Amino acid sequence: MARPVTRRTLLRRGALGVVALASAGAGAFVASRRDDRSARGGEPLARGVALGPFFAGHADQRYEANRFRFEETGTAWVRLWADWPQLQPEAGRAPHEGTGAPVLGALDRQIDAARADGRKVMLTAWRFTRWANGTGGLSEAEDERFELVDRVAAGGDPERRKELEYGLPEDLSPDGAWGRWIDYLVGRYAGRIDALELFNEPNLQMWPQRDRSGALTIDAATATMMQTGAAIAARHRDAPLLVGPATGDPEENSRMRTGYDVFTGALLDRLAERGFVPGPRFAWSHHNYTDVESDLAGDLNRVARVRAMLAGRWAGWPHGDPGEPGILVTESGARPGVVAGNFGLPPDPGVALVAQAEVLRRNLWRMAVGPEGRGVALVCQYLFVTDVFYDSGLCELDGTPRPAYYAWAGQPTRG
């Protein structure tokens, strides 16, 4: 039976036309870019929204506060966070037994609400609890001096150092503390979530990236975590689809971060050396903010470049066929100010917001029907309600929809 048309739906449909007209005015700044609309067939492109971490009072990042936005934009997936330091702050006490139990309960309620609404759920395991990475005993003063060579860019401000919670534990095996954490998540949410992303942006967030000689090490650590995740999932009935490595897409190479292409190539090398065969229950993930914010198409598109690197080397999801590797884009989006700067637009917030909508629309079109999106099955926009520190949201801080919200709601899919 057809559902009644709600007032929100009518408002959305009306606004789509307004945004289309506004986008036409801002569209000149990308008019010279090729927009390949040649249909490629295949499975429909699924769309998801990655909500921000919901703890520390960020109630507007909880699923319950956004469920109407998922409904009216037709967004099928939600990506949530399982923050290890928040959920298991005490060694020797399981998350449901310790002081992290209220946060765990809030996460459970979001997962259950999303599933009740018919959404698919991806959970991303995030950060490392300090009792597991050897920093639990550091005072605040010691934190300010600890391993700064790996936590602050050369000549940078120590106040901007990487958090201790991004430090890698020494033991990443199935029997280590991190392995037991992943085992807990797989066991608790088997049959309740659709996908578990094992970590987030190891090439940008985690430390150390290199050893004291400058040789890359984050590739080996990431390979070990992927192996550990696969070994643990094999123990559980109804284990979710595993996802990784959630690569951040900048190109910079330093002690602080590793370019997406260097990292991807090195990680594939390490996995091959170890004889790792992911199989169809392990999906490769990548983030593509640069593609969106710079409107990168064709050979410049970084998702397409990563997939080319995977071809012949990654026998993972969906079919275990290295000739046809799949990719899940688990974070995507555009910051209005960055887009405006990239294209030399006037210093007008309204113009920047329309430009955000236009580049988002164009990227989604490419992922849905263009050659750049071959093998891409999911794109997750980062944030409905925006964040003051990372302004990529589809809505303002007070929840008011931006033009990008309506562009997101009106996207076509492959057919």
NORBEL-V318415 format. One record per residue. N is the residue number from 1. RES is the residue in three letters. PHI is phi in whole degrees, 0 to 359 (none if undefined). PSI is psi as a letter, one per 30 degrees, with the letter a starting at -180 (* if undefined). Layout:
n = <N & N>
res = <RES & RES>
phi = <PHI & PHI>
psi = <PSI & PSI>
This chain:
n = <1 & 2 & 3 & 4 & 5 & 6 & 7 & 8 & 9 & 10 & 11 & 12 & 13 & 14 & 15 & 16 & 17 & 18 & 19 & 20 & 21 & 22 & 23 & 24 & 25 & 26 & 27 & 28 & 29 & 30 & 31 & 32 & 33 & 34 & 35 & 36 & 37 & 38 & 39 & 40 & 41 & 42 & 43 & 44 & 45 & 46 & 47 & 48 & 49 & 50 & 51 & 52 & 53 & 54 & 55 & 56 & 57 & 58 & 59 & 60 & 61 & 62 & 63 & 64 & 65 & 66 & 67 & 68 & 69 & 70 & 71 & 72 & 73 & 74 & 75 & 76 & 77 & 78 & 79 & 80 & 81 & 82 & 83 & 84 & 85 & 86 & 87 & 88 & 89 & 90 & 91 & 92 & 93 & 94 & 95 & 96 & 97 & 98 & 99 & 100 & 101 & 102 & 103 & 104 & 105 & 106 & 107 & 108 & 109 & 110 & 111 & 112 & 113 & 114 & 115 & 116 & 117 & 118 & 119 & 120 & 121 & 122 & 123 & 124 & 125 & 126 & 127 & 128 & 129 & 130 & 131 & 132 & 133 & 134 & 135 & 136 & 137 & 138 & 139 & 140 & 141 & 142 & 143 & 144 & 145 & 146 & 147 & 148 & 149 & 150 & 151 & 152 & 153 & 154 & 155 & 156 & 157 & 158 & 159 & 160 & 161 & 162 & 163 & 164 & 165 & 166 & 167 & 168 & 169 & 170 & 171 & 172 & 173 & 174 & 175 & 176 & 177 & 178 & 179 & 180 & 181 & 182 & 183 & 184 & 185 & 186 & 187 & 188 & 189 & 190 & 191 & 192 & 193 & 194 & 195 & 196 & 197 & 198 & 199 & 200 & 201 & 202 & 203 & 204 & 205 & 206 & 207 & 208 & 209 & 210 & 211 & 212 & 213 & 214 & 215 & 216 & 217 & 218 & 219 & 220 & 221 & 222 & 223 & 224 & 225 & 226 & 227 & 228 & 229 & 230 & 231 & 232 & 233 & 234 & 235 & 236 & 237 & 238 & 239 & 240 & 241 & 242 & 243 & 244 & 245 & 246 & 247 & 248 & 249 & 250 & 251 & 252 & 253 & 254 & 255 & 256 & 257 & 258 & 259 & 260 & 261 & 262 & 263 & 264 & 265 & 266 & 267 & 268 & 269 & 270 & 271 & 272 & 273 & 274 & 275 & 276 & 277 & 278 & 279 & 280 & 281 & 282 & 283 & 284 & 285 & 286 & 287 & 288 & 289 & 290 & 291 & 292 & 293 & 294 & 295 & 296 & 297 & 298 & 299 & 300 & 301 & 302 & 303 & 304 & 305 & 306 & 307 & 308 & 309 & 310 & 311 & 312 & 313 & 314 & 315 & 316 & 317 & 318 & 319 & 320 & 321 & 322 & 323 & 324 & 325 & 326 & 327 & 328 & 329 & 330 & 331 & 332 & 333 & 334 & 335 & 336 & 337 & 338 & 339 & 340 & 341 & 342 & 343 & 344 & 345 & 346 & 347 & 348 & 349 & 350 & 351 & 352 & 353 & 354 & 355 & 356 & 357 & 358 & 359 & 360 & 361 & 362 & 363 & 364 & 365 & 366 & 367 & 368 & 369 & 370 & 371 & 372 & 373 & 374 & 375 & 376 & 377 & 378 & 379 & 380 & 381 & 382 & 383 & 384 & 385 & 386 & 387 & 388 & 389 & 390 & 391 & 392 & 393 & 394 & 395 & 396 & 397 & 398 & 399 & 400 & 401 & 402 & 403 & 404 & 405 & 406 & 407 & 408 & 409 & 410 & 411 & 412 & 413 & 414 & 415>
res = <MET & ALA & ARG & PRO & VAL & THR & ARG & ARG & THR & LEU & LEU & ARG & ARG & GLY & ALA & LEU & GLY & VAL & VAL & ALA & LEU & ALA & SER & ALA & GLY & ALA & GLY & ALA & PHE & VAL & ALA & SER & ARG & ARG & ASP & ASP & ARG & SER & ALA & ARG & GLY & GLY & GLU & PRO & LEU & ALA & ARG & GLY & VAL & ALA & LEU & GLY & PRO & PHE & PHE & ALA & GLY & HIS & ALA & ASP & GLN & ARG & TYR & GLU & ALA & ASN & ARG & PHE & ARG & PHE & GLU & GLU & THR & GLY & THR & ALA & TRP & VAL & ARG & LEU & TRP & ALA & ASP & TRP & PRO & GLN & LEU & GLN & PRO & GLU & ALA & GLY & ARG & ALA & PRO & HIS & GLU & GLY & THR & GLY & ALA & PRO & VAL & LEU & GLY & ALA & LEU & ASP & ARG & GLN & ILE & ASP & ALA & ALA & ARG & ALA & ASP & GLY & ARG & LYS & VAL & MET & LEU & THR & ALA & TRP & ARG & PHE & THR & ARG & TRP & ALA & ASN & GLY & THR & GLY & GLY & LEU & SER & GLU & ALA & GLU & ASP & GLU & ARG & PHE & GLU & LEU & VAL & ASP & ARG & VAL & ALA & ALA & GLY & GLY & ASP & PRO & GLU & ARG & ARG & LYS & GLU & LEU & GLU & TYR & GLY & LEU & PRO & GLU & ASP & LEU & SER & PRO & ASP & GLY & ALA & TRP & GLY & ARG & TRP & ILE & ASP & TYR & LEU & VAL & GLY & ARG & TYR & ALA & GLY & ARG & ILE & ASP & ALA & LEU & GLU & LEU & PHE & ASN & GLU & PRO & ASN & LEU & GLN & MET & TRP & PRO & GLN & ARG & ASP & ARG & SER & GLY & ALA & LEU & THR & ILE & ASP & ALA & ALA & THR & ALA & THR & MET & MET & GLN & THR & GLY & ALA & ALA & ILE & ALA & ALA & ARG & HIS & ARG & ASP & ALA & PRO & LEU & LEU & VAL & GLY & PRO & ALA & THR & GLY & ASP & PRO & GLU & GLU & ASN & SER & ARG & MET & ARG & THR & GLY & TYR & ASP & VAL & PHE & THR & GLY & ALA & LEU & LEU & ASP & ARG & LEU & ALA & GLU & ARG & GLY & PHE & VAL & PRO & GLY & PRO & ARG & PHE & ALA & TRP & SER & HIS & HIS & ASN & TYR & THR & ASP & VAL & GLU & SER & ASP & LEU & ALA & GLY & ASP & LEU & ASN & ARG & VAL & ALA & ARG & VAL & ARG & ALA & MET & LEU & ALA & GLY & ARG & TRP & ALA & GLY & TRP & PRO & HIS & GLY & ASP & PRO & GLY & GLU & PRO & GLY & ILE & LEU & VAL & THR & GLU & SER & GLY & ALA & ARG & PRO & GLY & VAL & VAL & ALA & GLY & ASN & PHE & GLY & LEU & PRO & PRO & ASP & PRO & GLY & VAL & ALA & LEU & VAL & ALA & GLN & ALA & GLU & VAL & LEU & ARG & ARG & ASN & LEU & TRP & ARG & MET & ALA & VAL & GLY & PRO & GLU & GLY & ARG & GLY & VAL & ALA & LEU & VAL & CYS & GLN & TYR & LEU & PHE & VAL & THR & ASP & VAL & PHE & TYR & ASP & SER & GLY & LEU & CYS & GLU & LEU & ASP & GLY & THR & PRO & ARG & PRO & ALA & TYR & TYR & ALA & TRP & ALA & GLY & GLN & PRO & THR & ARG & GLY>
phi = <none & 292 & 281 & 294 & 281 & 275 & 298 & 299 & 297 & 298 & 298 & 297 & 296 & 293 & 291 & 301 & 294 & 297 & 294 & 299 & 293 & 296 & 295 & 298 & 290 & 273 & 294 & 298 & 288 & 240 & 297 & 280 & 276 & 286 & 243 & 283 & 251 & 291 & 294 & 248 & 71 & 89 & 289 & 299 & 282 & 275 & 239 & 225 & 239 & 272 & 282 & 281 & 307 & 267 & 281 & 59 & 87 & 276 & 295 & 287 & 261 & 278 & 301 & 301 & 282 & 241 & 298 & 291 & 290 & 300 & 293 & 283 & 263 & 65 & 269 & 273 & 246 & 235 & 248 & 242 & 243 & 248 & 274 & 302 & 300 & 282 & 274 & 221 & 286 & 244 & 294 & 84 & 236 & 298 & 308 & 282 & 256 & 259 & 286 & 276 & 302 & 297 & 293 & 299 & 298 & 295 & 295 & 304 & 295 & 294 & 299 & 295 & 293 & 296 & 295 & 297 & 276 & 86 & 279 & 267 & 240 & 247 & 249 & 252 & 286 & 229 & 65 & 232 & 292 & 292 & 291 & 263 & 251 & 82 & 247 & 298 & 270 & 284 & 281 & 298 & 294 & 292 & 304 & 295 & 243 & 282 & 46 & 294 & 298 & 260 & 240 & 225 & 298 & 305 & 77 & 276 & 278 & 303 & 293 & 258 & 292 & 295 & 292 & 301 & 291 & 263 & 287 & 289 & 293 & 291 & 260 & 248 & 282 & 302 & 270 & 280 & 298 & 294 & 299 & 293 & 296 & 295 & 299 & 297 & 295 & 298 & 295 & 290 & 251 & 302 & 82 & 249 & 237 & 266 & 209 & 238 & 272 & 287 & 192 & 225 & 46 & 299 & 282 & 242 & 273 & 284 & 216 & 279 & 272 & 219 & 274 & 294 & 277 & 97 & 286 & 297 & 232 & 294 & 295 & 293 & 297 & 294 & 301 & 297 & 295 & 292 & 297 & 299 & 301 & 295 & 296 & 290 & 300 & 296 & 279 & 249 & 285 & 62 & 299 & 290 & 302 & 274 & 224 & 176 & 264 & 54 & 289 & 286 & 259 & 297 & 259 & 299 & 238 & 202 & 292 & 269 & 205 & 233 & 304 & 303 & 287 & 298 & 296 & 300 & 297 & 294 & 296 & 298 & 298 & 297 & 296 & 294 & 301 & 269 & 69 & 283 & 244 & 292 & 79 & 289 & 257 & 224 & 255 & 275 & 236 & 208 & 251 & 225 & 303 & 295 & 305 & 285 & 294 & 254 & 56 & 276 & 237 & 58 & 289 & 277 & 293 & 284 & 298 & 297 & 293 & 295 & 298 & 297 & 290 & 285 & 303 & 83 & 233 & 241 & 267 & 247 & 305 & 265 & 239 & 69 & 252 & 295 & 283 & 225 & 290 & 257 & 223 & 251 & 269 & 269 & 215 & 208 & 152 & 213 & 268 & 308 & 296 & 293 & 299 & 301 & 294 & 299 & 248 & 61 & 281 & 300 & 285 & 237 & 304 & 295 & 296 & 298 & 293 & 293 & 297 & 303 & 298 & 291 & 291 & 296 & 299 & 294 & 294 & 296 & 298 & 299 & 293 & 278 & 227 & 271 & 297 & 294 & 265 & 303 & 85 & 273 & 250 & 212 & 234 & 253 & 290 & 273 & 91 & 281 & 279 & 289 & 241 & 297 & 266 & 212 & 275 & 251 & 290 & 275 & 227 & 290 & 302 & 272 & 93 & 295 & 297 & 267 & 308 & 298 & 299 & 284 & 297 & 297 & 293 & 261 & 287 & 282 & 235 & 297 & 217>
psi = <k & k & k & k & k & l & e & e & e & e & e & e & e & e & f & e & e & e & e & e & e & e & e & e & e & f & f & f & f & g & f & f & k & k & i & j & g & j & k & f & a & a & k & k & k & k & k & l & k & j & l & l & k & f & a & h & g & i & f & f & g & l & e & e & f & g & e & e & e & e & e & f & f & h & k & f & k & k & k & l & k & j & j & e & e & e & f & i & f & k & k & f & k & l & e & f & f & a & f & f & e & e & e & e & e & e & e & e & e & e & e & e & e & e & e & f & f & g & l & k & k & k & k & j & k & k & l & k & k & f & f & f & g & g & g & f & g & k & l & e & e & e & e & f & f & k & h & f & f & f & f & k & k & k & g & l & k & f & f & g & l & k & l & e & f & g & k & k & l & e & j & g & l & f & f & l & e & e & e & e & e & e & e & e & e & e & e & e & g & k & f & f & l & f & k & j & k & f & l & k & h & f & f & e & e & l & k & l & f & l & a & f & f & f & k & k & f & f & e & e & e & e & e & e & e & e & e & e & e & e & e & e & e & f & f & k & k & g & k & l & k & k & k & l & g & h & k & k & g & l & f & k & k & a & f & f & l & k & k & e & e & e & e & e & e & e & e & e & e & e & e & e & e & g & g & k & j & e & l & f & g & j & k & k & l & l & k & h & e & e & e & e & f & g & h & k & l & b & f & f & k & f & e & e & e & e & e & e & e & f & k & f & f & j & i & a & k & f & g & g & j & f & f & i & k & l & k & k & j & f & k & l & l & k & k & e & e & e & e & e & e & e & g & h & l & l & i & j & e & e & e & e & e & e & e & e & e & e & e & e & e & e & e & e & e & e & f & e & f & l & f & f & g & k & f & k & f & k & k & j & k & j & k & d & k & l & k & f & f & j & i & g & l & f & l & l & e & g & f & k & k & l & e & f & e & e & e & e & f & g & k & l & l & k & *>
